[in-house]
Amino acid sequence: CIRDRFTIRNLELRHKGSLLGVLWSILGPLLMLGLYVLVFGFIFEGKLNEDADIETRFEYAIAIFMGLAIHHFLAEILTISPTAILTNPNFIKKVVFPTSILPTAIVGTALIHFGISLLLILIGILSAGLSVSLTTIWWLPIILLPLIATAIGLSFALSALAVFWRDILQITPFLSLALLFSSAVFYPVADIPAPAWVVLKFNPLVHWIEEVRKIVFWRELPNLTHIAYIYIIGALTLIGGLCVFHRLRKYFADIL
């Protein structure tokens, strides 16, 4: 379908001109995984699960990588979605074209990168001999579903708003960096000071990362209150993003 072709097109354009092309979609996360294992696992000797009796350096590093994979998925949406309409004016002005394809294709490309990262994490877990609990791992798609809904909503909203407010292109990289340091990617949630937690507990990315780590690495059941919260966030973001896009798209051709 058209959406799939645009997803592949975005993937090819991302690596256009490089010697290895789309292979960087695999090599990039693989190199980052190795870097995180070295830096966080063997140099800093960090720890995420304070309740665990034993947490190997590799398990800590790969748990860091899991958090970064989730963050990078949303960060890719935040930084690239504002360009979806702006960089394709010909499709908006000269042909009859379903404009909703453009933001969904960006989500599709980000999902491919995210899927590759998850595959590398699975290979890392199996190669290190770490156990995965069948009692908890089935929660993974349940937790990731509202993450994808949030990504779709953000992509629609940002791609539409950026047509009218170009400053979004400058703001979203900062928001992405702010999310990285406020989402407990590199440190356990228990280390967040109480005054900061009053605010950070409303950051849904904290709960996505923490709950995924629970079920994958620590073989614990997720917090149902947190699950309910991220589903509310996912639903509101998806509905809000679609409403913004469909309300503004009739003006795209005039602005561009």
Order of alpha helices (4+ residues) and beta strands (2+ residues): alpha-alpha-alpha-alpha-alpha-alpha-alpha-alpha-alpha-alpha-alpha-alpha-alpha
